[in-house]
Amino acid sequence: TQQHEKGHTTKDWLVLTLSHKSKKSRNTRRELSTWLNMARFTATSLIMMLTTLAASVRTSAFSPSRPGGSINNTRLNLLNKLFGSSSATNGLPIVAEESVMDQKAHGTSEKPVQKELRWKCDFDTADRICNFNRHYAEFAGYWQTTEFLQHIKDNYKGEPLDFYDSVTGKLLFKAPVGRSMEDFLKESASHGWPSFRDEEVVWDYVRCLRDGECISTTGTHLGHNLPDGKGNRYCINLVSVAGQAEDEE
């Protein structure tokens, strides 16, 4: 062979061949590694861009005075699908600007809570939580120490129970919807606070901020959205939704 003519033995030829293949393999691995690193960088950049866009859209998609949708609503639904939100098909919760909770005449509201709250809820506790608070809550299980459960036992006839803003008397929640009263009470008891789902929220007067705080459109602190495997779950202080209907004050 040509190798033998140049003075190489068969053994030398085999060594050279294997060495060449090994070098080629190393080059291939380096090229593959470089390609994978570039792919990771591109994917990371894309995720960061989408995350930034999602935060921007969630802030601006809805104004506090517009419960309906828009082109931004469509974008929000798309982003929810991309990020796996359980509420991707309905764009909930409706997001408000932080300015809704700006200081007003009485804390974050224009006035104190109603004097005569339902279910014998405590006025001072309600006023503090509704109007001078952004993060804290009535103690877990407080709602079970009021007359709420007795009221249900004496008056529940199968129709959803109405929950009104303790400050304004606006209707904020109706429950249970799409489940039994037993299921509603069981879930609320397991979490420590009345727990509502998307379909039980009256979105004309309820919003959420980007950090999950649940509020009324007039600045009443209600609780927080704490999603679980079933979707959005609005964990709400009973003292925040124990108002009398506004025409009954």
C-alpha positions in Angstrom: 0.0 0.0 0.0 0.9 3.7 -0.1 1.6 3.7 3.6 4.0 0.7 3.2 5.8 2.4 0.4 6.5 5.4 2.7 7.9 3.0 5.3 4.9 2.8 7.5 3.9 -0.5 9.0 0.3 -1.7 9.2 0.4 -0.9 12.9 1.5 2.7 12.2 -1.3 3.1 9.7 -3.9 1.9 12.2 -2.6 4.3 14.9 -2.7 7.2 12.5 -6.2 6.4 11.3 -7.6 6.0 14.9 -5.8 9.3 15.9 -7.4 11.1 13.0 -10.9 9.8 13.9 -10.4 10.7 17.5 -9.5 14.2 16.6 -12.5 14.5 14.3 -14.7 13.2 17.1 -13.4 15.8 19.6 -14.0 18.5 17.1 -17.6 17.3 16.5 -18.2 17.2 20.3 -16.9 20.8 20.6 -19.1 21.9 17.8 -22.1 20.2 19.4 -21.4 21.7 22.8 -21.1 25.2 21.2 -24.4 24.7 19.4 -26.1 23.5 22.6 -24.8 26.5 24.6 -26.1 28.9 21.9 -29.5 27.1 21.9 -29.7 27.4 25.7 -28.8 31.1 25.6 -31.5 31.8 22.9 -34.1 29.9 24.9 -33.2 31.7 28.1 -33.4 35.1 26.3 -36.8 34.2 24.8 -38.1 33.2 28.2 -36.9 36.4 29.7 -38.5 38.5 26.9 -41.8 36.6 27.3 -41.8 37.0 31.1 -41.2 40.8 30.8 -43.9 41.0 28.2 -46.3 39.0 30.4 -45.7 41.4 33.4 -46.2 44.4 31.2 -49.5 43.1 29.7 -50.8 41.9 33.0 -50.3 45.5 34.3 -51.9 47.3 31.4 -54.4 44.8 30.0 -57.2 46.1 32.1 -57.9 49.4 33.7 -59.9 49.5 37.0 -62.9 50.9 35.2 -63.0 48.5 32.3 -64.2 45.0 33.2 -64.5 44.0 29.6 -61.8 42.9 27.2 -59.7 44.5 24.5 -56.8 43.7 22.2 -54.7 43.5 25.4 -57.1 41.0 26.7 -56.3 38.7 23.7 -52.6 39.1 24.4 -53.1 38.3 28.0 -55.0 35.1 27.1 -52.2 34.1 24.8 -49.6 34.7 27.5 -51.6 32.7 30.0 -51.6 29.8 27.6 -47.9 30.1 27.1 -47.3 30.1 30.8 -49.8 27.4 31.7 -52.3 29.4 33.6 -55.4 27.4 34.6 -57.5 30.5 33.8 -56.1 31.0 30.3 -59.4 30.8 28.6 -61.1 33.6 30.5 -58.2 36.0 31.3 -58.9 36.1 35.0 -58.3 37.6 37.4 -58.8 41.1 36.1 -55.7 43.1 37.0 -55.7 46.6 38.3 -53.1 49.3 38.7 -51.6 49.8 42.2 -53.1 53.3 42.2 -56.5 51.9 43.1 -55.0 51.5 46.6 -53.7 55.0 46.9 -54.5 56.8 50.2 -57.9 58.4 50.3 -60.1 60.1 53.0 -60.1 57.0 55.2 -57.1 54.8 54.5 -57.4 53.2 51.1 -61.2 53.9 51.1 -63.3 57.1 51.1 -65.1 56.1 54.3 -65.1 53.5 57.2 -66.8 50.2 57.0 -70.5 50.0 57.8 -71.5 50.2 61.4 -73.8 47.2 61.3 -71.9 44.4 59.5 -73.6 41.1 58.8 -73.0 37.9 60.9 -71.8 40.1 63.9 -68.4 40.8 62.4 -66.3 43.1 64.5 -66.3 46.7 63.3 -62.8 47.6 64.4 -61.3 44.5 63.0 -63.1 45.0 59.7 -62.2 48.7 59.4 -58.5 48.0 60.1 -58.3 45.1 57.6 -60.4 46.8 54.9 -58.9 50.3 55.0 -55.5 50.3 56.8 -53.9 47.1 55.7 -52.4 45.5 52.6 -50.9 42.2 53.8 -52.5 41.0 57.0 -55.8 39.1 57.6 -58.3 38.2 60.2 -57.0 35.1 62.1 -57.5 31.8 60.4 -61.0 30.4 61.2 -62.4 33.8 62.3 -65.3 33.4 60.0 -66.3 30.2 61.8 -66.6 32.2 65.1 -69.2 34.6 63.7 -72.8 33.9 63.1 -72.0 33.1 59.4 -72.5 29.3 59.7 -75.6 29.6 61.8 -77.0 32.0 59.2 -76.4 29.4 56.4 -78.0 26.7 58.5 -81.1 28.8 59.2 -81.5 30.5 55.8 -79.8 28.6 53.0 -82.3 27.3 50.4 -80.0 26.3 47.6 -79.4 29.8 46.0 -75.9 31.4 46.0 -75.2 33.6 49.0 -74.4 37.2 48.3 -71.3 38.9 49.8 -71.2 42.7 49.9 -68.3 45.1 50.3 -68.1 46.0 54.0 -67.4 49.7 53.0 -69.6 50.4 49.9 -72.2 47.6 50.0 -71.4 46.6 46.4 -71.9 43.0 45.5 -68.5 41.3 45.3 -69.0 37.6 45.5 -71.8 35.0 45.0 -71.3 31.5 46.3 -71.5 28.6 45.9 -71.6 28.6 42.0 -70.9 25.4 40.2 -70.5 23.4 43.4 -72.4 22.6 46.6 -72.6 24.7 49.7 -70.9 21.8 51.5 -68.0 21.9 49.1 -67.7 25.7 49.5 -67.6 25.4 53.3 -65.3 22.4 53.2 -62.7 24.2 51.1 -63.0 27.4 53.1 -62.5 25.5 56.4 -59.4 23.7 55.0 -57.8 27.0 54.1 -59.0 29.1 57.1 -60.8 31.8 55.1 -63.8 31.9 52.8 -62.4 30.7 49.4 -64.0 31.7 46.1 -63.4 30.6 42.5 -63.5 32.7 39.3 -67.2 32.0 38.6 -68.1 33.2 42.1 -66.5 36.7 41.7 -68.5 39.7 40.6 -65.9 41.2 38.4 -67.7 44.6 38.1 -66.2 45.5 41.5 -63.3 43.1 42.1 -59.7 43.3 40.9 -56.4 41.8 41.7 -53.0 43.4 41.8 -49.9 41.8 40.2 -48.7 40.5 43.6 -52.0 38.6 44.1 -53.7 41.1 46.5 -57.4 41.0 45.9 -59.2 44.4 46.2 -62.4 46.1 45.4 -62.5 48.8 42.7 -62.9 51.4 45.4 -59.9 50.4 47.5 -61.2 47.9 50.0 -58.6 45.2 50.9 -60.3 41.8 50.5 -57.6 39.2 50.6 -55.3 37.4 48.2 -55.5 35.2 45.1 -53.7 31.9 46.0 -54.1 29.6 43.0 -54.0 25.8 43.4 -54.4 22.9 41.1 -58.0 23.8 40.4 -57.3 27.3 39.3 -57.6 30.7 40.9 -58.6 30.7 44.6 -59.6 34.0 46.2 -58.9 33.7 49.9 -61.1 36.5 51.4 -61.5 38.0 54.8 -65.1 37.6 56.0 -64.9 41.1 57.6 -64.2 42.5 54.1 -67.4 41.1 52.6 -69.8 41.3 55.4 -71.5 44.5 54.3 -75.2 45.2 53.9 -76.3 45.7 50.3 -76.0 49.4 49.4 -79.7 50.0 49.1 -80.3 48.4 52.5 -77.9 50.5 54.6 
